[in-house]
């Protein structure tokens, strides 16, 4: 079916205007689509639980439907005012602090982004389209995707003064310590003209962060390795730019990241784009709830992600596999695990009672990647032996 070119052009123009990066001028002009980036309204309670107190009073507590079918929540927002009682739930194990339609996971091993199963997105979409989906609640049209790519591409460049910050880090500095510092430092560049109470400007801050994080991470890697900094190129896509900035050979001007690596990394990024309200998301929300600068709030998320009980667990898995050394050593290692003389990392997740769907897809991708490249990675073989 032939597309309406005038309609597409009109949508494209409106979208580009809405995503214009000049915060001071844009705040007065943005009118379209803001509600898409706001949290949905809480559902109205249709049933109630009754809490009976010693003094004979009965408190009606609304029961709300969760985003996952069959999951229900007690709405205790008014409990303290009504009964002078607090709730005790270390670790937010059974507490939801917000209502969100962005993503949800199920105990039987499914993850959904805005209602789409991640396995379907991996098969039929890409990471940039998934970014748009998570931000705006729907997959982009052709015109919207073109405009979105343009905005993200333009924002991948960073202020040159930021480069001076990297010079102050020791070469042995942990990458997460660098990212905490650099992302937090970005708040000093946009603080004066940023109104965090304006949802339109928060949206623009999110777009800037999405665009700049690959550049900041790549520079952190290059400086820690003593390699010259490589800047993004407009002709490259989001994931290709990231790998280009990370691994370009300074002595080979014709270097190009193999497409097979771009495709694989793009799927890995898609798989890890979101997962409920984990520790890092909670840290960002708590920091942001004080109306802090969005960059500073996200820096708090990096600090949380660093920990071994969160994103840092991936690092511990790699160290464990390297320590085991060979698939032939796995049996003895598991004996030491059973006798509590060693820890088994990376096999199990507090959310999932079944196979983590991200791990399943990654496993299939790595097997396919090794087959296509004609290689075998010993660490992966060790992981397969542990799983077996």
Secondary structure as a PSIPRED ss2 file (coil, helix, strand):
# PSIPRED VFORMAT (PSIPRED V4.0)

   1 X C   1.000  0.000  0.000
   2 X C   1.000  0.000  0.000
   3 X C   1.000  0.000  0.000
   4 X C   1.000  0.000  0.000
   5 X H   0.000  1.000  0.000
   6 X H   0.000  1.000  0.000
   7 X H   0.000  1.000  0.000
   8 X H   0.000  1.000  0.000
   9 X H   0.000  1.000  0.000
  10 X H   0.000  1.000  0.000
  11 X H   0.000  1.000  0.000
  12 X H   0.000  1.000  0.000
  13 X H   0.000  1.000  0.000
  14 X H   0.000  1.000  0.000
  15 X H   0.000  1.000  0.000
  16 X H   0.000  1.000  0.000
  17 X H   0.000  1.000  0.000
  18 X H   0.000  1.000  0.000
  19 X C   1.000  0.000  0.000
  20 X C   1.000  0.000  0.000
  21 X C   1.000  0.000  0.000
  22 X C   1.000  0.000  0.000
  23 X H   0.000  1.000  0.000
  24 X H   0.000  1.000  0.000
  25 X H   0.000  1.000  0.000
  26 X H   0.000  1.000  0.000
  27 X C   1.000  0.000  0.000
  28 X C   1.000  0.000  0.000
  29 X C   1.000  0.000  0.000
  30 X C   1.000  0.000  0.000
  31 X C   1.000  0.000  0.000
  32 X C   1.000  0.000  0.000
  33 X C   1.000  0.000  0.000
  34 X H   0.000  1.000  0.000
  35 X H   0.000  1.000  0.000
  36 X H   0.000  1.000  0.000
  37 X H   0.000  1.000  0.000
  38 X C   1.000  0.000  0.000
  39 X C   1.000  0.000  0.000
  40 X C   1.000  0.000  0.000
  41 X C   1.000  0.000  0.000
  42 X C   1.000  0.000  0.000
  43 X C   1.000  0.000  0.000
  44 X C   1.000  0.000  0.000
  45 X C   1.000  0.000  0.000
  46 X C   1.000  0.000  0.000
  47 X E   0.000  0.000  1.000
  48 X E   0.000  0.000  1.000
  49 X E   0.000  0.000  1.000
  50 X E   0.000  0.000  1.000
  51 X E   0.000  0.000  1.000
  52 X E   0.000  0.000  1.000
  53 X C   1.000  0.000  0.000
  54 X C   1.000  0.000  0.000
  55 X C   1.000  0.000  0.000
  56 X C   1.000  0.000  0.000
  57 X C   1.000  0.000  0.000
  58 X E   0.000  0.000  1.000
  59 X E   0.000  0.000  1.000
  60 X E   0.000  0.000  1.000
  61 X E   0.000  0.000  1.000
  62 X E   0.000  0.000  1.000
  63 X E   0.000  0.000  1.000
  64 X E   0.000  0.000  1.000
  65 X E   0.000  0.000  1.000
  66 X C   1.000  0.000  0.000
  67 X C   1.000  0.000  0.000
  68 X C   1.000  0.000  0.000
  69 X C   1.000  0.000  0.000
  70 X C   1.000  0.000  0.000
  71 X C   1.000  0.000  0.000
  72 X E   0.000  0.000  1.000
  73 X E   0.000  0.000  1.000
  74 X E   0.000  0.000  1.000
  75 X E   0.000  0.000  1.000
  76 X C   1.000  0.000  0.000
  77 X C   1.000  0.000  0.000
  78 X C   1.000  0.000  0.000
  79 X H   0.000  1.000  0.000
  80 X H   0.000  1.000  0.000
  81 X H   0.000  1.000  0.000
  82 X H   0.000  1.000  0.000
  83 X H   0.000  1.000  0.000
  84 X C   1.000  0.000  0.000
  85 X C   1.000  0.000  0.000
  86 X C   1.000  0.000  0.000
  87 X C   1.000  0.000  0.000
  88 X C   1.000  0.000  0.000
  89 X C   1.000  0.000  0.000
  90 X H   0.000  1.000  0.000
  91 X H   0.000  1.000  0.000
  92 X H   0.000  1.000  0.000
  93 X C   1.000  0.000  0.000
  94 X C   1.000  0.000  0.000
  95 X C   1.000  0.000  0.000
  96 X C   1.000  0.000  0.000
  97 X C   1.000  0.000  0.000
  98 X C   1.000  0.000  0.000
  99 X C   1.000  0.000  0.000
 100 X C   1.000  0.000  0.000
 101 X C   1.000  0.000  0.000
 102 X C   1.000  0.000  0.000
 103 X E   0.000  0.000  1.000
 104 X E   0.000  0.000  1.000
 105 X E   0.000  0.000  1.000
 106 X E   0.000  0.000  1.000
 107 X C   1.000  0.000  0.000
 108 X C   1.000  0.000  0.000
 109 X C   1.000  0.000  0.000
 110 X E   0.000  0.000  1.000
 111 X E   0.000  0.000  1.000
 112 X E   0.000  0.000  1.000
 113 X E   0.000  0.000  1.000
 114 X C   1.000  0.000  0.000
 115 X C   1.000  0.000  0.000
 116 X E   0.000  0.000  1.000
 117 X E   0.000  0.000  1.000
 118 X H   0.000  1.000  0.000
 119 X H   0.000  1.000  0.000
 120 X H   0.000  1.000  0.000
 121 X H   0.000  1.000  0.000
 122 X H   0.000  1.000  0.000
 123 X H   0.000  1.000  0.000
 124 X H   0.000  1.000  0.000
 125 X C   1.000  0.000  0.000
 126 X C   1.000  0.000  0.000
 127 X H   0.000  1.000  0.000
 128 X H   0.000  1.000  0.000
 129 X H   0.000  1.000  0.000
 130 X H   0.000  1.000  0.000
 131 X H   0.000  1.000  0.000
 132 X H   0.000  1.000  0.000
 133 X H   0.000  1.000  0.000
 134 X H   0.000  1.000  0.000
 135 X H   0.000  1.000  0.000
 136 X H   0.000  1.000  0.000
 137 X C   1.000  0.000  0.000
 138 X C   1.000  0.000  0.000
 139 X C   1.000  0.000  0.000
 140 X C   1.000  0.000  0.000
 141 X C   1.000  0.000  0.000
 142 X H   0.000  1.000  0.000
 143 X H   0.000  1.000  0.000
 144 X H   0.000  1.000  0.000
 145 X H   0.000  1.000  0.000
 146 X H   0.000  1.000  0.000
 147 X H   0.000  1.000  0.000
 148 X H   0.000  1.000  0.000
 149 X H   0.000  1.000  0.000
 150 X H   0.000  1.000  0.000
 151 X H   0.000  1.000  0.000
 152 X H   0.000  1.000  0.000
 153 X H   0.000  1.000  0.000
 154 X H   0.000  1.000  0.000
 155 X C   1.000  0.000  0.000
 156 X C   1.000  0.000  0.000
 157 X C   1.000  0.000  0.000
 158 X C   1.000  0.000  0.000
 159 X C   1.000  0.000  0.000
 160 X C   1.000  0.000  0.000
 161 X C   1.000  0.000  0.000
 162 X H   0.000  1.000  0.000
 163 X H   0.000  1.000  0.000
 164 X H   0.000  1.000  0.000
 165 X H   0.000  1.000  0.000
 166 X H   0.000  1.000  0.000
 167 X C   1.000  0.000  0.000
 168 X C   1.000  0.000  0.000
 169 X C   1.000  0.000  0.000
 170 X C   1.000  0.000  0.000
 171 X C   1.000  0.000  0.000
 172 X C   1.000  0.000  0.000
 173 X C   1.000  0.000  0.000
 174 X C   1.000  0.000  0.000
 175 X H   0.000  1.000  0.000
 176 X H   0.000  1.000  0.000
 177 X H   0.000  1.000  0.000
 178 X H   0.000  1.000  0.000
 179 X H   0.000  1.000  0.000
 180 X H   0.000  1.000  0.000
 181 X H   0.000  1.000  0.000
 182 X H   0.000  1.000  0.000
 183 X H   0.000  1.000  0.000
 184 X H   0.000  1.000  0.000
 185 X H   0.000  1.000  0.000
 186 X H   0.000  1.000  0.000
 187 X H   0.000  1.000  0.000
 188 X H   0.000  1.000  0.000
 189 X H   0.000  1.000  0.000
 190 X H   0.000  1.000  0.000
 191 X C   1.000  0.000  0.000
 192 X C   1.000  0.000  0.000
 193 X C   1.000  0.000  0.000
 194 X C   1.000  0.000  0.000
 195 X C   1.000  0.000  0.000
 196 X C   1.000  0.000  0.000
 197 X C   1.000  0.000  0.000
 198 X C   1.000  0.000  0.000
 199 X H   0.000  1.000  0.000
 200 X H   0.000  1.000  0.000
 201 X H   0.000  1.000  0.000
 202 X H   0.000  1.000  0.000
 203 X H   0.000  1.000  0.000
 204 X H   0.000  1.000  0.000
 205 X H   0.000  1.000  0.000
 206 X H   0.000  1.000  0.000
 207 X H   0.000  1.000  0.000
 208 X H   0.000  1.000  0.000
 209 X H   0.000  1.000  0.000
 210 X H   0.000  1.000  0.000
 211 X H   0.000  1.000  0.000
 212 X H   0.000  1.000  0.000
 213 X H   0.000  1.000  0.000
 214 X H   0.000  1.000  0.000
 215 X H   0.000  1.000  0.000
 216 X H   0.000  1.000  0.000
 217 X H   0.000  1.000  0.000
 218 X H   0.000  1.000  0.000
 219 X H   0.000  1.000  0.000
 220 X H   0.000  1.000  0.000
 221 X H   0.000  1.000  0.000
 222 X H   0.000  1.000  0.000
 223 X H   0.000  1.000  0.000
 224 X H   0.000  1.000  0.000
 225 X C   1.000  0.000  0.000
 226 X C   1.000  0.000  0.000
 227 X C   1.000  0.000  0.000
 228 X C   1.000  0.000  0.000
 229 X C   1.000  0.000  0.000
 230 X C   1.000  0.000  0.000
 231 X C   1.000  0.000  0.000
 232 X C   1.000  0.000  0.000
 233 X C   1.000  0.000  0.000
 234 X C   1.000  0.000  0.000
 235 X C   1.000  0.000  0.000
 236 X C   1.000  0.000  0.000
 237 X C   1.000  0.000  0.000
 238 X H   0.000  1.000  0.000
 239 X H   0.000  1.000  0.000
 240 X H   0.000  1.000  0.000
 241 X H   0.000  1.000  0.000
 242 X H   0.000  1.000  0.000
 243 X H   0.000  1.000  0.000
 244 X H   0.000  1.000  0.000
 245 X H   0.000  1.000  0.000
 246 X H   0.000  1.000  0.000
 247 X H   0.000  1.000  0.000
 248 X C   1.000  0.000  0.000
 249 X C   1.000  0.000  0.000
 250 X C   1.000  0.000  0.000
 251 X C   1.000  0.000  0.000
 252 X C   1.000  0.000  0.000
 253 X C   1.000  0.000  0.000
 254 X C   1.000  0.000  0.000
 255 X C   1.000  0.000  0.000
 256 X C   1.000  0.000  0.000
 257 X C   1.000  0.000  0.000
 258 X C   1.000  0.000  0.000
 259 X H   0.000  1.000  0.000
 260 X H   0.000  1.000  0.000
 261 X H   0.000  1.000  0.000
 262 X H   0.000  1.000  0.000
 263 X H   0.000  1.000  0.000
 264 X H   0.000  1.000  0.000
 265 X H   0.000  1.000  0.000
 266 X H   0.000  1.000  0.000
 267 X H   0.000  1.000  0.000
 268 X H   0.000  1.000  0.000
 269 X H   0.000  1.000  0.000
 270 X H   0.000  1.000  0.000
 271 X H   0.000  1.000  0.000
 272 X C   1.000  0.000  0.000
 273 X C   1.000  0.000  0.000
 274 X C   1.000  0.000  0.000
 275 X C   1.000  0.000  0.000
 276 X C   1.000  0.000  0.000
 277 X C   1.000  0.000  0.000
 278 X C   1.000  0.000  0.000
 279 X H   0.000  1.000  0.000
 280 X H   0.000  1.000  0.000
 281 X H   0.000  1.000  0.000
 282 X H   0.000  1.000  0.000
 283 X H   0.000  1.000  0.000
 284 X H   0.000  1.000  0.000
 285 X H   0.000  1.000  0.000
 286 X H   0.000  1.000  0.000
 287 X H   0.000  1.000  0.000
 288 X H   0.000  1.000  0.000
 289 X C   1.000  0.000  0.000
 290 X C   1.000  0.000  0.000
 291 X C   1.000  0.000  0.000
 292 X C   1.000  0.000  0.000
 293 X C   1.000  0.000  0.000
 294 X H   0.000  1.000  0.000
 295 X H   0.000  1.000  0.000
 296 X H   0.000  1.000  0.000
 297 X H   0.000  1.000  0.000
 298 X H   0.000  1.000  0.000
 299 X H   0.000  1.000  0.000
 300 X H   0.000  1.000  0.000
 301 X H   0.000  1.000  0.000
 302 X H   0.000  1.000  0.000
 303 X H   0.000  1.000  0.000
 304 X H   0.000  1.000  0.000
 305 X H   0.000  1.000  0.000
 306 X H   0.000  1.000  0.000
 307 X C   1.000  0.000  0.000
 308 X C   1.000  0.000  0.000
 309 X C   1.000  0.000  0.000
 310 X C   1.000  0.000  0.000
 311 X C   1.000  0.000  0.000
 312 X H   0.000  1.000  0.000
 313 X H   0.000  1.000  0.000
 314 X H   0.000  1.000  0.000
 315 X H   0.000  1.000  0.000
 316 X H   0.000  1.000  0.000
 317 X H   0.000  1.000  0.000
 318 X H   0.000  1.000  0.000
 319 X H   0.000  1.000  0.000
 320 X H   0.000  1.000  0.000
 321 X H   0.000  1.000  0.000
 322 X H   0.000  1.000  0.000
 323 X H   0.000  1.000  0.000
 324 X H   0.000  1.000  0.000
 325 X C   1.000  0.000  0.000
 326 X C   1.000  0.000  0.000
 327 X H   0.000  1.000  0.000
 328 X H   0.000  1.000  0.000
 329 X H   0.000  1.000  0.000
 330 X H   0.000  1.000  0.000
 331 X H   0.000  1.000  0.000
 332 X H   0.000  1.000  0.000
 333 X H   0.000  1.000  0.000
 334 X H   0.000  1.000  0.000
 335 X H   0.000  1.000  0.000
 336 X H   0.000  1.000  0.000
 337 X H   0.000  1.000  0.000
 338 X H   0.000  1.000  0.000
 339 X C   1.000  0.000  0.000
 340 X C   1.000  0.000  0.000
 341 X C   1.000  0.000  0.000
 342 X C   1.000  0.000  0.000
 343 X C   1.000  0.000  0.000
 344 X C   1.000  0.000  0.000
 345 X C   1.000  0.000  0.000
 346 X C   1.000  0.000  0.000
 347 X C   1.000  0.000  0.000
 348 X C   1.000  0.000  0.000
 349 X C   1.000  0.000  0.000
 350 X C   1.000  0.000  0.000
 351 X C   1.000  0.000  0.000
 352 X C   1.000  0.000  0.000
 353 X C   1.000  0.000  0.000
 354 X C   1.000  0.000  0.000
 355 X C   1.000  0.000  0.000
 356 X C   1.000  0.000  0.000
 357 X H   0.000  1.000  0.000
 358 X H   0.000  1.000  0.000
 359 X H   0.000  1.000  0.000
 360 X H   0.000  1.000  0.000
 361 X H   0.000  1.000  0.000
 362 X H   0.000  1.000  0.000
 363 X H   0.000  1.000  0.000
 364 X H   0.000  1.000  0.000
 365 X H   0.000  1.000  0.000
 366 X H   0.000  1.000  0.000
 367 X H   0.000  1.000  0.000
 368 X H   0.000  1.000  0.000
 369 X H   0.000  1.000  0.000
 370 X H   0.000  1.000  0.000
 371 X H   0.000  1.000  0.000
 372 X H   0.000  1.000  0.000
 373 X H   0.000  1.000  0.000
 374 X C   1.000  0.000  0.000
 375 X C   1.000  0.000  0.000
 376 X C   1.000  0.000  0.000
 377 X C   1.000  0.000  0.000
 378 X H   0.000  1.000  0.000
 379 X H   0.000  1.000  0.000
 380 X H   0.000  1.000  0.000
 381 X H   0.000  1.000  0.000
 382 X H   0.000  1.000  0.000
 383 X H   0.000  1.000  0.000
 384 X H   0.000  1.000  0.000
 385 X H   0.000  1.000  0.000
 386 X H   0.000  1.000  0.000
 387 X H   0.000  1.000  0.000
 388 X C   1.000  0.000  0.000
